[in-house]
């Protein structure tokens, strides 16, 4: 039931919304000022309407009256995120709280405005730095922060605790798109040549990454039973991930359902895998009882799954030793994609090969590559048609005549 009191030319509406967990009565208040020119009867009618609307709002959002953003965000982690998100995504969301909680955590959920969140985003752009490198935060990192806040508010809206998600009106500065670092064919050939003197395990990892375009977690999740030796096909069925000391190395599902895919490989890759399998079998025999059979391709000395950071650090040291520029392990996936696009493979086939959830993802990530490939269509058409060739012959004839 609402309590109404008049204060000068305005009205104060007070609604009692039960009690909080500490037994304290929860009260919501609203001040309403009638527009000028209304009669007393019109004011009373509009006031009754405002009271009903405010009471309905309080019924949907009474919990938000005193709850702070940080408190509710922790509830979101317990009630939604822990159940529905993959472990890697959950860990990333928790990392984001290091910046979000100090800025917004102390504010009441129902009092946070779009402007508050916009100011936080602007501060990320202008003031915050990467905790490891000291460089300005990337746009992708800022998007992750806003997405986390929006997810919390979205959950409150779904639970009918709020009527609106203020993140909808927040804008992230576009900034300059960072061009993906990709090795050239000449660089790849030099890398492959240098790999001949390196351990077979790492040689196999790097070459297979280029030929497959698999993500790092997908590569580390491969098991020998995923290889169809007869048809030269390898299937992605799981990922191997690492999320710190809490979970350590663990096996998870693929990023999306479409990430579960099967690709065919040339004889050179299959022969290398056979050599690698024979070497691992010898290692198993030499290790004896200390070997733990996980059936994984890429393992530690005792058969346990390889740590997710091991390929990154090994490849970094390899590039430094041989004088190659280091473009990260994930750049090998970009290289795989660029080779497909330059070969004229259509976007649907490329998307399926990479295991993207939809074609739009592929277009967004590699739009510049497809645009460059389309630009070369003009040259291909000119080369194929006789009209251009006739003009060239005419020019040559005129030169000879002169």
N, C-alpha and C positions, 0 to 999 in steps of 0.2 A: 504494500500500500504506500502511495506517495504522500509526502508532506509538502505543502505549498505555503510559502511565505512571501509577502510583498516587500520589496526593498526599493523605495523611491518609485521610479518608472519601470522597474523590471521585477521579475518573479524568480524566486529560487525554488527549484524542484529537488526534493531529497527523497531518495528511494532506498529502503533497507533491503539488503541482499543476503540475509542470513549471517552466518558466522564463519570465521576462518579456522584454520587448524589449531590455533591457540585459544579459541573461544572468544575472540574479539569480534564485535559486531562490524560487519562490512557495510559501508554507506557510499552510495554514488550520488553526486550532486550535479546539477546543471542550472545555469542561469539563462532565462529567456526574456528578451525585451520585445514588447509588441511593436510592430511597425507603426509609424505615424499615420493618423487619419482613420483609425478603426474606431467604431462605436464600442461602448461597454459590452454590448451583447456579442459583437464580433470578437472582442478580446477574450471574453469568457469561453467562447466556442473554440477559438484557436488554442487557448491555454489548455483546455481539456484534451485537445488533439496532441499537443506537445507532451503532455503528461503520459498519455497512452503510448506514444512512440518511445519515450525515454524508458518507461517501464519494460517495454518489449526488448529494447536494447540491453537493459540491465539483466534481463532473464537470459539472454544469449551470452552476455559477457561479464557476468557477475564475478567469475573467478579472476578476471584480469584486473579487478579493482586494486588489488594490493600486490599481485605477483610481479616480481622483477623479471627482466628479459633473461638473465643468466639462470634463474631458478627454473623458468619454463623451458629454456633450451636444454637443460639437463634432463627434464622430464621428457622432452622430445627424443633425446638420445635413448632413454630407457624404454619409452613406449613405442617408438617408431624406428629410429635409425638402427639400433642394435638388431632388430628383427628383420628389417627389409634391405639394408645396405650390405654390399660386399665388404669384407674386412678391410681391404685397401681403401675403399671410399670412406668407411667409418673412421679409419685412422686419420685420413686427410681432413675430414670435418672437425675432428677433435683438435688437430693442429691449428686450425683457423681460429679457435676460441682464444688463442694467445693475444690476438689483436682485437677481436670483437668484444670480449667481455670487459676489458678496461674502458672501452669507449661507450658501450651501450648496456652492459650487464647490470648496472645499478639503476637503470631507468625502468619505470613501470611499462609493461607491455602495451597497455592501451593508451599511453601518453607519448610513445615514440612516433614521430612524424616522418614523412618523406624527407623533409628538410634535414632532420637529425641524421638520417642514413646517408643523404647526399653529402653532408659535411664529412662524415666518416670516410666515404669513398674518395672525396677530394683530398683528404689528408693522406690516404694511401697513395694517391698519385703524386702528391707534391712533397710529402715529408718522410714517409716510411721507406725503409731500405731492406733489401734481402739480408736475413740474419747471418747467412753464410758468406756471401760475397761482398756485401756492403753496397751493391748496385741498386738502382731504383727498381721497385717491384714491376714485374711484367704485367701486361694487361690481363693475361690469363689468370694470374694469381689474384688480381683484384676482382675478376669475375667470380672466382671461387668463393671469395669472402662474401660478396653480395648474394650469391646463390645460397650460401649457408643461412644467412639472415632471412632470405625469402622463404626458404624451406621451413624455418621455425614459424614464421608468420603464417605461411600457407597451412601448416598443421593446425594453428590456432583458429583459422577461418573454417577449416573442415570440421573442427570440433565445436563450431558455433560459439566460440569464445570472443571472436572479433567479426566485424562485418567487412573489413577491408584489409588488403595487404599493402602497406605503404611502399614496399619495394617496387611496385609496378610503375611508379613515377620517377624512379631514380635512374639517372643516365651515367654511363661510364664513358669517359673520353675515349675516342677511337684510337688515337695514337698511331704510330707507324707500324705497319705489319712487318714483322721480322721474317726475312727470307730464310727458308730452310737451307741448312748447310748439307750439300750432297757431294759425294765424291764424283770426279769425272771418270770416264772409262779408262783413261791412261793411269790415273791414280789407283783404280781398282786392280788393273793388271799388275801394277808394281806391288800392291799389297798382296795379291795372290802369289806372286813370285817369292816374296819375302816369307810367306807362310810355310813354304816348303821346308824350311829349316827349324820350324817351331813345333812344339808338342802337338801331336795329332788331335788331341781333344779340342784345343783352341782353334786349330786350323779348320776342323770340321764345323765348329760353332760359327765362325765368321763366314765361311763359304756357304753353309746352309742358310744363314741369315739373309745373305744376298739373293740366293736362288729362291727362297721361300717367301720372304717378306713377313715372316712370323714376328710377332711381338716378343720381347725378351722373356716375359712370363710364359708365353706359349712354347718358346724354345726350351726353356728349363723344365716345362711340364711334360715334354715328349717322353714316351716310354717305348721300349723296343717292340712291344706288341702293337704299337700304332703304325708300324711300317709293314706294308704289303709288299714283300720282296718280289713276288711274282709279277705284279703289275706296276711296280715302281711308284707306289702311291704312299704318301704320308698323311695321316689324319690328326688334326688338332682336336683334342677332347677335354683338356684341362689346362690349368695354369699353375705355376709354382710361384708363390709370392713371399714377401718378407715384410713384416710390419713392426719391427723393433723387438725388444726383449719380451714383450707381453705374449706375442704369438710365435715369434721366431719365423722359421721357414715352414710354410704350410701349403697344402694343395687346395685349390679352389676351382670353381666353375670358370668357364671362359667369360670374357667381358660381356658378350651378348650371345644369344642363341646362334646368330649367323656367324659368330666367330668359330663355331664348330664346323670345320670344313676339311676337305681332302684335296690335295694337290699332287699332280704327277711330276716326277723329276727325271732328268736325263741320266744316262748311264754313268757319267763322270761323278755325279753326286752319289749314286747308289753304290758304286765301287768304293768310294771313299768311306761310306757308312759301313760297308762290310769290313774294311780294314780296321775301322774304329771299333767295331763290335768284337773283332778278334783280339784286339789289344786290351779291351776291357775284360774279356774273358780270362786273359792271361793275368791281369791285375787281380782278378777275383781269386784265382788259384794261389797266387803268391801271398795275398793278404790272409787267406785262410779263415779262421773262426772270427776274425775281427771285421770281415766284410759283412755289411748289412744289405741284403738284396732288396732294392726298391724298383728295379726294372727301368730306371731312368737312364737316358742317354748321357746326360751331363751330371756327373757326380763328383763328390770329394774322394779322397784317397781310400775311404772305407765303404764306399757305395751309397752314402747318404746324399740327398739332393744338393747340388751346388748352390752356394749362396748367390742371391740375385745380383749383388754388386761385383762379384768376381769377374764376369766377362767385361764389365765396364772398365775396371781398374787394369785388367790384363791388357785390353786393347789400347788403353791410354799409354801404358808403358811400352807396348809394342810399337806404337806410332812414334813415340819419342825416340826409341832406340834406333829406328830405321829412318828418321827424318821425315815422316809423313805428317801432314796436318791431321789433327784429331777432330772428328765430326760427331762423336758420340755413337754408341751402339745403335740407337734408334734411327740414325741417318742411313743405316743399311736398308732399313725398311723403306725409307723415302727413295733411295736409289732403286730398289726393286720396282717401286711404283713408277718412277720416271722412265725406266726402261720399257715398261709395259705401254705407257702412254706414247712414247716416242715410236714404238713399234706399230702404233695405230690401233691398239686394242680399245674397244669401246668402254665407256664409263661404267656400264652395268657389269661387264666382265671384270674390270679392275676392282670395283667395289666388292664383288664376290670373292675375288682372289685375296683381298686384304682382310676380309672378314668384318667389314663395316656393317652396322645395323641397317643403314639405308644408303641409297645412292647420294642423297643430299650431303651426307657426311664426307664422302669422297670428293664431291665437287667443292665443298667449302675448304677442305684441307689442301687440295691440289688444283685449285681453279686456274692459277697462273700457268701450270704445266699444260693443262688442256687448251688454254688460250694460245700458248706458244705453238702447240701442235696444230691448232686450227690455222694459225698464221702461215704455217708451212704448206697448207693445202693449196694456196695460190701457186706456189712454185711447182707443186706436183702436177697441177692441172696444166700449167704452161708447158711443162716438160712432156706431158702426155699428148697434147694437141699439136697438130701439124702447123697451125696458123703461126705460132711463134717461130717455129723452125723455118718456115718459108721466108719470114721477115729477115731472119739471120742470114739465109742463103742469098737474099736480094742484096743485103748490105755487103756481103763478101764479093758478089759479082760486080757491084759498083766500084768497090775498091780496086779490083783487078783491072776493070775497064779504064779507070783513071790512071 
